[in-house]
Amino acid sequence: MPKKTVDWLKGKNLPEQDTMFVNVDAKIDNYKDPYGLTKDWVDEVKLICRTFHAAFTGVMQSRANGKQRDTWFKELLEISQKKADAPPPPVFVQIVLPAGAKGGLYERFREMMDFFKSNDAYTKADGDDLMITAPEGVERDASEAFPELKCAEDANGNISASYTKGEFSGAEVQWREAGQTMWQPGDKSDQTKIVFKPEVSTPNQPVKLELRGIYILKNLRVGKWSPNYILTYG
């Protein structure tokens, strides 16, 4: 029976994610020269890591404060000593994020780690060192995996198909007009968004397209074709 597929990022619980972000923040400088990483890239990775850690720590402390608040309020209401001084209220934590912090931490961090993993110097040992691989003891059943596509048309008539890359090298997308049997090549990419422009039979008129994708590992197709995704194009 295939083992459960676990995402390397969201497969970790929040404390495990925090440990990973702190670890990446501490170690990413070690890979700057061997991987040819720019200072701006490394600085952005560190900012993401520090933003997560600040937010996670603050939220966990706030939850603890919530319990202290409830205990304090109960004591304030029910204290039995006559003329007893009111118990001092708990001090609540103010969450302070690093300067320049932005949202969308998961999406951007995943993109940056996908870029890191696409480097020719990348090894799984380096991924394990940074904790950006799937949890120990869990293996991806590559024969059952397929990309879940988010398809849209941009203002220039291009189709963009976004997907989660995970541990794969990239993905390939094909398309066809609804009712046709022959699939047409869209494009393939090692990035998390595949962009291409289909040559449809009725240009400048809306046409219903079907799109599907498949993962690529070391330039070979792996897993299953995804379900067909429907997009009205044009």
C-alpha positions in Angstrom: 0.0 0.0 0.0 1.5 3.4 -0.9 2.8 5.5 1.9 1.0 8.8 2.4 2.3 11.8 0.5 3.2 14.6 2.8 4.1 18.1 1.7 7.6 19.2 2.8 6.3 22.5 4.1 2.7 22.1 5.3 3.3 18.5 6.3 5.0 20.0 9.3 2.9 21.3 12.2 3.4 24.9 13.3 6.1 24.3 15.9 8.0 22.1 13.4 7.7 24.9 10.8 9.0 27.4 13.2 12.0 25.2 13.9 12.6 24.9 10.1 12.4 28.7 9.6 14.8 29.4 12.4 17.1 26.7 11.0 17.0 28.1 7.5 17.6 31.6 8.8 20.7 30.4 10.7 22.2 28.3 7.9 21.3 29.9 4.5 24.4 32.0 4.5 26.5 28.8 4.3 25.0 28.1 0.9 25.4 31.6 -0.6 28.8 31.0 -2.3 28.5 27.3 -3.2 25.0 27.9 -4.8 25.9 31.3 -6.3 23.0 33.0 -4.4 22.7 36.8 -4.4 22.7 38.9 -1.3 19.1 40.1 -2.1 17.9 36.6 -2.4 19.4 35.5 0.9 18.2 38.6 2.6 14.6 37.9 1.4 14.8 34.3 2.7 15.9 35.6 6.1 13.1 38.1 6.2 10.5 35.4 5.5 12.0 33.2 8.2 12.2 36.0 10.8 8.6 37.2 10.0 7.3 33.7 10.6 9.2 33.3 13.8 8.1 36.7 15.2 4.4 36.0 14.2 4.4 32.4 15.5 6.1 33.3 18.8 3.7 36.2 19.3 0.6 34.2 18.6 1.7 31.4 20.9 2.4 33.9 23.7 -0.9 35.6 23.1 -2.7 32.2 23.5 -1.0 31.7 26.8 -2.0 35.3 27.8 -5.6 34.4 27.0 -5.6 31.7 29.6 -4.0 34.1 32.1 -6.6 36.7 31.3 -9.5 34.3 32.0 -7.9 33.2 35.3 -7.3 36.9 36.3 -10.9 37.9 35.4 -12.4 35.0 37.4 -10.2 35.9 40.4 -11.2 39.5 40.1 -14.9 38.6 40.2 -14.7 35.9 42.8 -12.0 37.0 45.2 -13.4 36.5 48.7 -11.2 38.7 51.0 -12.9 41.8 52.1 -11.4 45.0 50.6 -8.7 42.9 48.9 -6.7 44.6 46.3 -7.5 43.8 42.7 -5.1 41.3 41.2 -2.8 43.0 38.6 -4.0 42.2 35.0 -1.7 40.1 32.8 0.7 41.9 30.4 -0.3 41.2 26.9 2.3 40.6 24.2 2.5 43.0 21.3 3.5 41.2 18.1 6.3 43.1 16.3 7.2 42.0 12.8 10.6 42.8 11.2 10.9 45.9 9.0 9.7 45.2 5.4 7.7 42.1 6.4 5.2 40.9 3.8 2.3 38.4 3.7 2.0 35.3 1.7 4.9 33.6 3.5 4.1 30.0 2.4 3.8 30.8 -1.3 6.9 33.0 -1.5 9.1 30.7 0.7 8.0 27.7 -1.4 9.0 29.5 -4.6 12.4 30.4 -3.2 13.1 26.9 -1.9 12.0 25.5 -5.3 14.6 27.8 -6.9 17.1 26.6 -4.4 16.4 22.9 -5.1 16.7 23.6 -8.9 20.3 24.6 -8.4 22.8 22.1 -10.0 24.6 22.0 -6.7 21.5 20.8 -4.8 21.6 17.5 -2.9 19.0 15.9 -0.6 21.6 16.1 2.2 21.6 19.9 1.8 17.8 19.9 1.8 17.8 17.8 5.0 20.3 20.2 6.5 17.9 23.1 5.9 14.9 21.0 6.9 13.2 21.7 3.6 12.4 18.1 2.7 9.5 15.9 3.6 9.4 14.5 7.2 11.5 11.5 8.0 9.9 8.1 7.3 7.4 9.5 4.8 7.9 8.8 1.1 6.0 10.3 -1.8 4.3 7.7 -4.0 5.4 9.2 -7.3 3.3 6.8 -9.3 0.1 8.3 -7.9 1.1 12.0 -7.8 -0.2 14.7 -10.2 -0.1 18.5 -10.1 -3.3 20.4 -9.2 -3.5 23.3 -11.7 -4.8 26.8 -11.2 -5.4 28.1 -14.7 -6.1 31.6 -15.9 -5.8 33.8 -19.0 -3.8 37.1 -18.7 -4.4 40.4 -20.6 -1.9 39.3 -23.4 -3.8 36.1 -24.2 -1.4 33.9 -22.4 -2.5 31.0 -20.2 -0.8 30.6 -16.9 -1.0 27.3 -15.0 0.2 27.5 -11.4 0.9 24.4 -9.4 2.8 23.1 -6.3 6.1 21.8 -7.3 7.0 19.8 -4.1 9.8 17.4 -4.6 9.5 17.2 -8.4 11.7 18.9 -10.9 8.8 20.7 -12.7 5.7 20.0 -14.7 4.3 19.8 -18.2 0.9 21.2 -19.4 -1.1 20.1 -22.4 -4.3 21.6 -23.8 -7.1 20.9 -26.3 -10.3 22.5 -27.4 -13.4 20.9 -25.9 -14.7 18.1 -28.1 -11.3 17.3 -29.6 -9.4 14.1 -28.8 -5.8 15.2 -29.7 -3.9 16.9 -26.9 -1.6 19.8 -27.9 1.7 20.7 -26.1 1.4 23.7 -23.9 4.8 24.1 -22.2 6.9 22.6 -19.5 8.9 24.4 -16.8 10.9 23.9 -13.6 9.1 27.0 -12.2 5.8 26.9 -10.3 3.9 28.7 -13.1 3.8 27.5 -16.7 2.9 30.2 -19.3 2.0 29.6 -22.9 -0.2 30.9 -25.7 -2.4 28.3 -27.5 -3.2 28.6 -31.2 -7.0 28.0 -31.2 -9.2 27.4 -34.2 -11.3 30.5 -33.7 -9.0 33.4 -32.7 -10.6 36.4 -31.0 -13.6 34.4 -30.0 -14.3 32.6 -26.7 -13.5 28.9 -26.8 -13.7 26.3 -24.1 -10.3 24.6 -23.5 -9.4 21.5 -21.5 -6.0 21.5 -19.7 -4.1 18.8 -17.9 -0.7 18.5 -16.3 1.9 15.9 -15.2 4.9 16.1 -13.0 8.5 15.9 -14.4 11.4 14.4 -12.5 14.9 14.6 -14.1 13.3 15.4 -17.5 11.0 12.4 -17.4 7.2 12.3 -16.8 6.3 10.7 -13.5 3.0 10.0 -11.9 -0.4 10.5 -13.4 -2.0 13.1 -15.7 -4.1 15.5 -13.6 -7.9 15.7 -14.1 -8.9 17.9 -17.0 -9.3 21.6 -16.0 -11.8 23.7 -18.0 -11.0 27.3 -19.0 -13.0 29.6 -21.3 -10.3 31.3 -23.4 -10.5 34.4 -25.6 
